[in-house]
Amino acid sequence: MDLLNEVAHISGKSGLYKVLKPTRTGVIVETLDAAKQKSVVSGQTRISVLKDISLYLDDHQDSTLPLADLFLQIHAKFNGVLPIEAKKASDAELFSTLATVVANYDTDRVFASDIKKILSWYLILVANAPELFPVAAKAEKAPKAEKAAPAEKAEKKPAAKKAAK
């Protein structure tokens, strides 16, 4: 999930953005959707890189769970299809959904608005950056690779026999 170093949330704007390169006065970003609109964000705007965000855990040691690990856990549990619609879900539904993924999250420091953001970001990443989730990518690519490999071997053997004769 090294790509999360390049993905950011910009305060006051919806969605996620890919950070392309810095400028003298800020950074150039690109929307992480089909439109791929580029814009310049000033250096005074608050930009939060997803790699630096984590979820508070309630284990009496003030530990946190990095967002990348949380996304992988959500993907392992729901495989890209959430059981609720994050924007319309009630607070109780949001908390119970997060509890099914991370049972020991800190209920005092994690708010419903945080969970909404996390789930909506997860859906954006699943739709627009599926390469972040290697479990799904391996599952899709593995059967195709296995089928192609025996066919290539079968084709090479007869060609080798003909050349030997």
C-alpha positions in Angstrom: 0.0 0.0 0.0 2.8 2.4 -0.8 0.5 4.2 -3.1 -1.2 5.7 0.0 1.9 8.0 0.2 0.5 9.7 -2.9 -3.2 9.8 -2.0 -4.5 12.6 0.1 -7.7 14.2 1.5 -7.9 18.0 1.1 -9.7 19.8 3.8 -13.0 21.4 2.5 -13.2 19.2 -0.6 -14.9 15.9 -1.0 -13.2 12.8 -2.4 -9.6 11.8 -2.6 -6.7 13.3 -4.6 -3.5 11.9 -6.0 -0.6 14.3 -5.2 1.4 14.7 -8.4 4.2 17.1 -7.7 5.0 20.2 -5.7 5.0 23.8 -7.0 6.4 27.0 -5.6 3.1 27.8 -3.9 1.6 24.4 -3.2 1.1 21.1 -4.9 -0.5 19.8 -8.1 -3.2 17.2 -7.4 -5.5 15.1 -9.5 -8.9 13.7 -8.6 -9.0 10.0 -7.9 -12.0 9.3 -10.1 -12.8 8.9 -13.8 -12.6 12.7 -14.5 -8.9 12.9 -13.4 -9.2 16.7 -13.1 -5.9 18.4 -12.1 -5.7 21.5 -9.9 -3.2 23.4 -7.8 -3.8 23.5 -4.1 -2.1 26.3 -2.1 0.4 25.5 0.6 -2.0 27.0 3.2 -4.6 24.4 2.6 -4.7 21.4 4.9 -3.7 18.3 3.0 -3.8 14.9 4.9 -1.9 12.1 3.2 -3.7 8.8 3.9 -0.5 7.1 4.9 -0.3 9.4 8.0 -3.8 8.7 9.2 -4.7 5.9 11.7 -7.5 4.7 13.8 -7.4 4.9 17.6 -7.4 1.5 19.4 -8.7 0.9 22.9 -6.0 -1.2 24.4 -4.8 1.1 27.2 -1.5 1.8 25.4 -2.6 4.6 23.1 -1.9 2.5 20.0 -3.3 3.1 16.6 -4.1 1.1 13.5 -2.7 2.6 10.3 -5.3 3.4 7.7 -3.6 1.1 5.1 -4.0 -1.9 7.5 -7.6 -0.9 8.2 -8.4 -0.8 4.5 -7.0 -4.3 4.0 -9.0 -5.6 7.0 -12.2 -4.0 5.6 -11.4 -5.5 2.2 -10.8 -9.0 3.7 -14.1 -8.7 5.5 -16.4 -7.2 2.8 -14.4 -7.6 -0.5 -15.3 -4.3 -1.9 -19.0 -4.4 -1.1 -20.1 -2.7 2.1 -23.2 -4.0 3.9 -24.4 -0.4 4.5 -24.4 2.9 2.5 -22.0 5.0 4.5 -23.5 8.4 3.7 -27.1 7.3 4.7 -26.3 4.9 7.5 -27.2 5.7 11.1 -24.5 6.2 13.7 -25.3 2.8 15.3 -24.9 1.1 11.9 -21.6 2.8 11.3 -20.3 1.8 14.7 -21.4 -1.8 14.4 -19.9 -2.1 10.9 -16.5 -0.9 12.2 -16.8 -3.2 15.2 -17.1 -6.2 12.9 -13.8 -5.3 11.3 -11.9 -3.9 14.3 -13.4 -5.0 17.6 -11.1 -3.0 19.8 -11.4 0.5 18.3 -11.6 3.4 20.8 -15.3 4.2 21.1 -14.5 7.5 22.9 -12.1 8.9 20.2 -13.6 7.5 17.0 -16.7 9.3 15.8 -19.4 8.4 13.3 -18.1 11.1 10.9 -14.7 9.5 11.0 -16.2 6.1 10.1 -18.2 7.7 7.3 -15.0 9.2 5.8 -13.1 5.9 6.2 -15.8 3.8 4.5 -16.3 6.4 1.7 -12.5 6.6 1.1 -12.4 2.8 1.0 -15.0 2.6 -1.7 -13.2 5.3 -3.7 -10.0 3.4 -3.5 -11.7 0.1 -4.4 -13.3 1.7 -7.5 -10.3 3.8 -8.7 -7.2 2.1 -7.3 -7.8 -1.7 -7.1 -4.1 -2.3 -7.2 -3.9 -1.3 -3.6 -5.7 -4.5 -2.6 -3.3 -7.3 -3.5 -5.6 -10.0 -2.2 -8.2 -9.3 -4.8 -5.7 -8.8 -7.5 -3.9 -12.1 -6.8 -7.2 -14.0 -6.8 -8.2 -12.6 -10.2 -4.8 -13.0 -11.8 -3.8 -16.4 -10.4 -6.4 -18.6 -12.3 -5.6 -16.9 -15.6 -1.9 -17.4 -15.2 -2.3 -21.1 -14.3 -4.5 -21.7 -17.3 -2.1 -19.9 -19.7 1.0 -21.7 -18.4 0.0 -25.3 -19.3 -1.1 -24.2 -22.8 2.2 -22.6 -23.5 4.1 -25.7 -22.3 1.9 -27.9 -24.6 2.6 -25.7 -27.6 6.4 -25.7 -26.9 6.7 -29.5 -26.6 5.4 -30.4 -30.1 7.5 -27.6 -31.7 10.6 -29.0 -30.0 9.8 -32.5 -31.2 9.4 -31.4 -34.8 12.7 -29.6 -34.7 14.4 -32.7 -33.3 13.1 -34.9 -36.2 
